[in-house]
Amino acid sequence: MDSSLSHQDVNEIARAIEAELRALPVRNTETMRAVRRKYTLALKTASPEFMLALARELIHNDQHRWIAFELIRQHPQAFGCIGARELEEFGKGINSWWRVDEFARTLAGPAWLRGQIPDELILEWAHSNDPWWRRAALVSTVALNVRSQGGPGDLVRTLRICQLLADDHDDMVVKGLSWALRELAVHEPEAVEQFLVEFEPVLAGRVKREVRNKMKTGLKNPRRG
């Protein structure tokens, strides 16, 4: 497969990927990711336009959404085309924790880290009436702070989102806030502790407990024994 691929091939390749996924004797993240890796290699010279079209086709089957996101993320030219418009398109239908996290961890956060989208887009999500988009804003900060994925640590942008959602007690948003602060604490533990003190009256107990546990023990929920 090479750059001569046309959009007429999109449907055929999408159906081939779906058929291979259905045929797996064991369907889990590891086996499904092996199929994705196969097509990442096979399509490494495909055009960015082709890869985006392929992702759009795969997203029609909601269970393959994460495969579509990873195909884009692992194709540098296609990922480089991701901007606000593409994220709004690919983010339609994120209505569960795993859909949100796939979207924010694989596409939105890394695109934000690389300056492909403006801060204003993430702020817009943080102000959304939809709790799933508010969670997406928080989870997108993770990419700014995870060293293994190139995140150098970003105190200002991370805390700006966390401050906006400090008093949000939707369960999925609370868990997202805890995650965002725990990742930032790796770089800025004193600033995170100051945040916990400042927002103590409005923060959910889970956030205070998990973040402080992480800073003291390295685990958000250390075992008692």
Secondary structure, DSSP 8 states (H G I E B T S, - for coil): --TT--THHHHHHHHHHHHHHHH-SS-SHHHHHHHHHHHHHHTTTS-HHHHHHHHHHHHTSGGGHHHHHHHHHTSHHHHTT--HHHHHHHTTT--SHHHHHHHIIIIIHHHHHTTSS-HHHHHHHHT-SSHHHHHHHHHHTHHHH-GGGT----HHHHHHHHHHTTT---HHHHHHHHHHHHHHHTT-HHHHHHHHHHTTTTS-HHHHHHHHHHHHHS-SS----
